[in-house]
Amino acid sequence: MNWSADWVRWIRHFGDFITIPIAILIFASLGGLARLYLVAAGLAGWTLVEYLMHRFVFHHIPVSRQLHQRHHDNPSDPDSERSSLSTPLVVAPFALLVIGSAGVETGSSIFAGLLAGYLMFIAVHYAVHRWPIAPGSWLYLVKRRHLIHHRNEDCNFGVTTDFWDVVFRTRCTTHANSDFHTPDRRKQRRASSATSHSSLEKVSGSPG
């Protein structure tokens, strides 16, 4: 066994769950207790960032779309997902933009909230594809919504919340309403609830 290769692979998959919480504490402390409301604002703001990046960056920009397609093609393979090793390269521009425009204390608080939202996103996404989740729970509803996106890539771009999908009319369910007219959505409309449940579990790679 090549322990060094296994160690690097573990860092790629789970490193963010260690480094991101530490970064959140550091940036939140720079802002101070008086600016905790800005942390909450940053957390709320993340949901919009998540939606916009997923919809327009991961599904429309060629390079990122090609990388993201690996995850759609192999949703149960952790090697097809984002790597913790690339996180600093992704988040650094956000940090520079927010802190540079809002100042160290205010910007650090907002950025801490954005990082908290990102941590929530990767945790929820990991659970959706890796955990056996029983029907009836909030997380099961999130799982259903996200796995529908894997079947119909032009809807359900929000992972942690469907708020922005509702706002921008990109939310769909297994029984899509009349607002959705693409062939894939018509197929979803015809699917029975039993069939859709089976298909969702197949995509998730784990028992529901």
C-alpha positions in Angstrom: 0.0 0.0 0.0 1.3 3.4 -1.0 0.4 5.3 2.2 1.6 8.7 0.8 -0.7 8.4 -2.1 -3.6 7.4 0.2 -2.8 10.4 2.4 -2.9 12.8 -0.5 -6.1 11.3 -1.7 -7.6 11.7 1.8 -6.6 15.4 1.8 -8.1 15.9 -1.6 -11.4 14.5 -0.4 -11.7 15.8 3.2 -9.1 18.5 3.7 -11.7 21.3 3.4 -13.5 19.9 6.4 -10.5 20.8 8.5 -9.1 23.9 6.9 -12.4 25.7 6.1 -13.6 25.8 9.8 -10.2 27.1 10.9 -10.4 29.8 8.2 -13.9 30.7 9.3 -12.7 31.2 12.9 -9.7 33.3 11.8 -11.7 35.7 9.5 -14.6 35.9 11.9 -12.2 36.9 14.7 -10.8 39.6 12.5 -14.2 41.1 12.2 -15.1 40.7 15.9 -18.3 39.9 17.8 -19.9 43.2 16.8 -19.9 42.1 13.1 -21.4 38.7 13.5 -24.5 39.9 11.7 -22.2 40.3 8.6 -21.1 36.7 9.0 -24.8 35.8 8.8 -25.2 38.1 5.7 -22.2 36.4 4.1 -23.8 33.0 4.8 -27.0 34.1 3.1 -25.1 35.6 0.2 -23.3 32.3 -0.4 -26.6 30.7 -1.5 -26.7 33.1 -4.4 -23.1 32.6 -5.2 -23.6 28.8 -5.1 -26.6 29.1 -7.5 -24.9 31.4 -10.0 -21.6 29.5 -10.1 -23.4 26.1 -10.5 -25.8 27.4 -13.2 -23.5 29.6 -15.3 -19.9 28.6 -14.5 -20.2 24.8 -14.1 -22.8 24.4 -16.8 -21.9 27.0 -19.5 -18.1 27.8 -19.3 -16.4 25.1 -21.4 -13.5 24.3 -19.2 -15.4 24.2 -15.9 -18.3 22.4 -17.6 -16.0 19.7 -18.8 -14.7 19.2 -15.3 -18.2 19.3 -13.7 -19.5 16.8 -16.3 -17.1 14.2 -14.7 -19.2 14.4 -11.6 -22.5 14.1 -13.5 -21.1 11.1 -15.3 -19.7 9.5 -12.1 -21.7 10.9 -9.2 -20.6 8.2 -6.8 -16.9 8.6 -7.5 -15.2 11.1 -5.1 -12.3 11.5 -7.5 -14.7 13.1 -10.0 -15.5 15.9 -7.6 -13.7 19.1 -6.6 -10.4 18.8 -4.8 -9.6 20.4 -1.5 -6.2 21.1 -2.9 -7.7 23.5 -5.4 -9.9 25.4 -2.8 -7.3 28.1 -2.0 -7.1 29.0 -5.7 -10.9 29.2 -5.9 -11.6 31.2 -2.8 -8.6 33.6 -2.9 -10.2 35.9 -5.5 -13.3 36.1 -3.4 -11.3 37.0 -0.3 -9.3 39.7 -2.2 -12.5 41.1 -3.7 -14.6 41.2 -0.5 -11.8 42.3 1.9 -10.3 44.7 -0.6 -13.7 46.5 -1.3 -15.2 46.4 2.3 -12.1 46.7 4.4 -10.3 44.2 6.7 -12.8 44.0 9.5 -16.1 44.2 7.6 -14.8 42.2 4.6 -13.4 39.5 6.9 -16.7 39.0 8.6 -18.6 38.8 5.2 -15.9 36.4 3.9 -16.2 34.2 7.0 -19.9 33.9 6.2 -19.2 33.0 2.6 -16.8 30.3 3.8 -19.5 29.0 6.2 -21.9 28.7 3.3 -19.3 26.9 1.3 -18.6 24.5 4.2 -22.4 23.8 4.4 -22.5 23.2 0.6 -19.7 20.6 0.6 -21.1 18.9 3.6 -24.6 18.6 2.2 -23.3 17.6 -1.2 -21.1 14.9 0.4 -24.1 13.6 2.4 -26.4 13.5 -0.7 -24.0 11.3 -2.6 -22.5 9.2 0.2 -24.9 8.7 3.0 -28.0 6.4 3.2 -30.7 8.9 4.0 -34.2 7.8 5.1 -37.3 9.2 3.5 -39.1 11.9 5.5 -36.1 13.9 6.6 -35.1 17.4 5.4 -31.9 16.0 4.0 -33.8 13.4 2.0 -35.7 16.2 0.3 -32.4 17.9 -0.5 -31.1 14.7 -1.9 -34.2 14.2 -4.1 -33.9 17.7 -5.4 -30.2 17.5 -6.2 -30.4 14.1 -7.8 -33.2 15.3 -10.1 -30.6 17.8 -11.3 -28.4 14.9 -12.2 -31.2 13.7 -14.5 -32.2 17.1 -15.8 -29.3 19.5 -15.9 -31.2 22.6 -16.6 -33.0 22.9 -13.3 -32.3 22.6 -9.5 -29.0 24.4 -9.4 -29.2 25.2 -5.7 -27.8 22.5 -3.4 -28.2 23.9 0.1 -31.5 25.6 -0.7 -33.9 25.9 -3.6 -34.7 29.5 -2.8 -32.9 30.9 -5.9 -34.3 28.2 -8.1 -37.8 29.4 -7.1 -36.8 33.0 -7.7 -35.3 32.4 -11.1 -37.9 29.7 -12.1 -35.4 26.9 -12.5 -36.9 24.6 -9.8 -38.4 21.3 -10.9 -39.7 18.2 -9.2 -40.3 14.6 -10.4 -43.7 15.8 -11.4 -42.7 19.1 -13.1 -45.3 21.8 -13.5 -46.4 23.4 -16.7 -43.6 26.0 -16.6 -41.1 23.4 -17.8 -41.3 22.4 -21.4 -38.1 20.6 -22.3 -38.2 16.9 -23.3 -36.4 15.9 -20.1 -38.9 17.7 -18.0 -41.8 16.1 -19.9 -40.2 12.8 -19.1 -40.1 13.7 -15.4 -43.8 14.7 -15.6 -44.7 11.2 -16.9 -42.6 9.3 -14.4 -44.4 7.6 -11.5 -43.3 8.4 -8.0 -42.1 4.8 -7.5 -40.0 4.8 -10.6 -38.5 8.2 -9.8 -37.6 7.0 -6.3 -35.7 4.0 -7.7 -33.9 6.2 -10.3 -32.8 8.7 -7.7 -31.3 6.0 -5.5 -29.5 4.6 -8.5 -27.9 8.0 -9.3 -27.0 8.5 -5.6 -24.9 5.4 -5.5 -26.2 4.5 -2.0 -29.4 3.1 -0.6 -32.0 5.7 0.4 
